[in-house]
Amino acid sequence: MKFSEAFYTLNDGSKLPMIGFGTYHEEFGNNLEPIREAIDAGYRFFDTASLYETEKYLGTAIRESGIPREEFIVETKLWIDEMGREGVKKALERSLKRLQTDYVDIYMIHWPRETGEPEEAWKEKDLETYAAMEEAVEAGQVRRLGLSNFLPHHLDNILKNCRIKPVVDQLELHPGCSQEAAVAFCQANEVLPMAWSPLGRGRENAIIGNAILPQLAKKYGKSIQQINLRFLLQKGILPIPKASSKEHIKANLDVFDFELTQDEIWMLSAMPQNTWLGEHPDFFIPTKRSNPGNL
Ligand SMILES: NC(=O)c1ccc[n+]([C@@H]2O[C@H](COP(=O)([O-])OP(=O)(O)OC[C@H]3O[C@@H](n4cnc5c(N)ncnc54)[C@H](OP(=O)(O)O)[C@@H]3O)[C@@H](O)[C@H]2O)c1
């Protein structure tokens, strides 16, 4: 199979390329080049967020590519200071403007639990936000809905109350951060798990320091990062690596000409779970921005 033929089928029957391109954050600055390079390399599925401040670069790169908008999958997220019924409407308008488009392919809640405690309050806020996003689907501004950083107890609240099922849940996933419970819950409910920081953000103490990965890289004639992406794909997970170098951008799609054995998948799955890079959704109250309307 080639990358251009590799798709996941979502629970609404639509298809998503098996690898997306992440756009968080600093390297992009006011630099369109990595996104342009990614489009040239063949990526058509792009992840951004209102928080990242890269929506405008993605919008410009897509518009200037000359490739029809409908050939791209554009995924963005609303931040916690944009939750709630009115918040969603305004956030979506701002994102559409920055993305220079009249629809978003996948719209996500970036983090659950905007209010922290008590349980009833965050559950209600998540549902109010999600219901407003469902209305945006019905209004034609959004094609599909997704979630990000939703663990089983957050996702279950949505699944039990939604009218339009989320198609994906974006979680921190890489060797050393397997989140088996969340992945199993997603897969049992036909919600595709998507891996953020699938390369462990290139940190020495994350995937790079693991002894198994260099051995597998040598065996298959691939880089550690390619082994890592292959591992996620064979677990039924969609990775969205970010890269700013042209070489990395291309290499991250070159993972369809080899297959890890089941033993190797188990070895990588069983790596010590000590490398959570992001924040835990139950213990982290993300910072609200002073004026999201200005972004
Ligand atoms: N939902 C959430 O809360 C959340 C949180 C974090 C991230 N995300 C999304 O997930 C995306 C990916 O995560 P991330 O950006 O944190 O980190 P990542 O994709 O795990 O790692 C990016 C780092 O890996 C390097 N790299 C990329 N390909 C490589 C290769 N083939 N060989 C060697 N090094 C390579 C990059 O270097 P160069 O740049 O030098 O190429 C960069 O330093 C983000 O961009 C964002 O879209 C979502």
The ligand as a MOL file (V3000), in Angstrom:
LIG
                    3D

  0  0  0     0  0            999 V3000
M  V30 BEGIN CTAB
M  V30 COUNTS 48 52 0 0 0
M  V30 BEGIN ATOM
M  V30 1 N -4.6410 18.1090 20.9520 0
M  V30 2 C -3.6260 18.5190 21.6670 0
M  V30 3 O -3.7520 18.8890 22.8500 0
M  V30 4 C -2.2690 18.5670 21.0320 0
M  V30 5 C -1.1270 18.7620 21.8140 0
M  V30 6 C 0.1190 18.7960 21.1880 0
M  V30 7 C 0.2010 18.6190 19.8130 0
M  V30 8 N -0.9260 18.4520 19.0480 0 CHG=1
M  V30 9 C -0.8650 18.2710 17.5580 0
M  V30 10 O 0.0020 17.1780 17.2800 0
M  V30 11 C 1.0130 17.6070 16.3540 0
M  V30 12 C 2.3030 16.8170 16.5240 0
M  V30 13 O 2.8030 16.9230 17.8430 0
M  V30 14 P 4.0830 17.7970 18.2330 0
M  V30 15 O 4.2370 18.8960 17.2730 0
M  V30 16 O 3.9320 18.1260 19.6690 0 CHG=-1
M  V30 17 O 5.3120 16.8000 18.1770 0
M  V30 18 P 5.8110 15.5410 17.2930 0
M  V30 19 O 5.1270 15.5150 15.9760 0
M  V30 20 O 5.7310 14.3600 18.1750 0
M  V30 21 O 7.3630 15.8990 17.1230 0
M  V30 22 C 7.8270 17.0050 16.4100 0
M  V30 23 C 9.3450 17.0050 16.4890 0
M  V30 24 O 9.8480 15.8410 15.8580 0
M  V30 25 C 10.8090 16.2080 14.8590 0
M  V30 26 N 10.6590 15.2890 13.7230 0
M  V30 27 C 9.6120 15.1910 12.8770 0
M  V30 28 N 9.8000 14.2080 11.9760 0
M  V30 29 C 11.0290 13.6940 12.2230 0
M  V30 30 C 11.8050 12.6690 11.6100 0
M  V30 31 N 11.3430 11.9650 10.5770 0
M  V30 32 N 13.0550 12.4260 12.1170 0
M  V30 33 C 13.5270 13.1300 13.1690 0
M  V30 34 N 12.8270 14.0860 13.7970 0
M  V30 35 C 11.5860 14.3810 13.3350 0
M  V30 36 C 10.4820 17.6290 14.4770 0
M  V30 37 O 11.6640 18.2440 14.0110 0
M  V30 38 P 11.7070 19.3410 12.8210 0
M  V30 39 O 10.6070 20.3300 13.1280 0
M  V30 40 O 13.0930 19.8830 12.9270 0
M  V30 41 O 11.4560 18.6420 11.5120 0
M  V30 42 C 9.9830 18.1960 15.8010 0
M  V30 43 O 11.0760 18.6030 16.6130 0
M  V30 44 C 1.1470 19.1030 16.6930 0
M  V30 45 O 1.8810 19.8190 15.7170 0
M  V30 46 C -0.2980 19.5070 16.8360 0
M  V30 47 O -0.8950 19.6650 15.5570 0
M  V30 48 C -2.1630 18.4170 19.6550 0
M  V30 END ATOM
M  V30 BEGIN BOND
M  V30 1 1 1 2
M  V30 2 2 2 3
M  V30 3 1 2 4
M  V30 4 1 4 5
M  V30 5 2 4 48
M  V30 6 2 5 6
M  V30 7 1 6 7
M  V30 8 2 7 8
M  V30 9 1 8 9
M  V30 10 1 8 48
M  V30 11 1 9 10
M  V30 12 1 9 46
M  V30 13 1 10 11
M  V30 14 1 11 12
M  V30 15 1 11 44
M  V30 16 1 12 13
M  V30 17 1 13 14
M  V30 18 2 14 15
M  V30 19 1 14 16
M  V30 20 1 14 17
M  V30 21 1 17 18
M  V30 22 2 18 19
M  V30 23 1 18 20
M  V30 24 1 18 21
M  V30 25 1 21 22
M  V30 26 1 22 23
M  V30 27 1 23 24
M  V30 28 1 23 42
M  V30 29 1 24 25
M  V30 30 1 25 26
M  V30 31 1 25 36
M  V30 32 1 26 27
M  V30 33 1 26 35
M  V30 34 2 27 28
M  V30 35 1 28 29
M  V30 36 1 29 30
M  V30 37 2 29 35
M  V30 38 1 30 31
M  V30 39 2 30 32
M  V30 40 1 32 33
M  V30 41 2 33 34
M  V30 42 1 34 35
M  V30 43 1 36 37
M  V30 44 1 36 42
M  V30 45 1 37 38
M  V30 46 2 38 39
M  V30 47 1 38 40
M  V30 48 1 38 41
M  V30 49 1 42 43
M  V30 50 1 44 45
M  V30 51 1 44 46
M  V30 52 1 46 47
M  V30 END BOND
M  V30 END CTAB
M  END
